[in-house]
Amino acid sequence: MAAEYDLTAFPNPFNDNTSLSFDLPKSSDVNVVVMDMLGRVIETKSLGRLSAGKHNEVLTSFGAAGSYLVKVDINGTIVYKQVIKQ
């Protein structure tokens, strides 16, 4: 199921920000949560209802260098992407 969304982050690893890209097969409600590896929430973004197609969201809210987990909720389907801040 997650493969249909083609979730990517570029660049990864990154210095200041990374662009999260995903495909929606149909109009969907999308929420993004950035967490550290201990599960602490760094940022929550409600993107609202997005139309079908390719979407990009620039993520900038990260703490110190390290690994982070980006959780994307698309109409209740959860997709994760690990990103690394240098």
Secondary structure as UniProt FT lines:
FT   HELIX           2..5
FT   STRAND          8..10
FT   STRAND          18..24
FT   STRAND          28..36
FT   TURN            37..38
FT   STRAND          41..50
FT   STRAND          53..59
FT   STRAND          66..74
FT   TURN            75..76
FT   STRAND          77..85
//
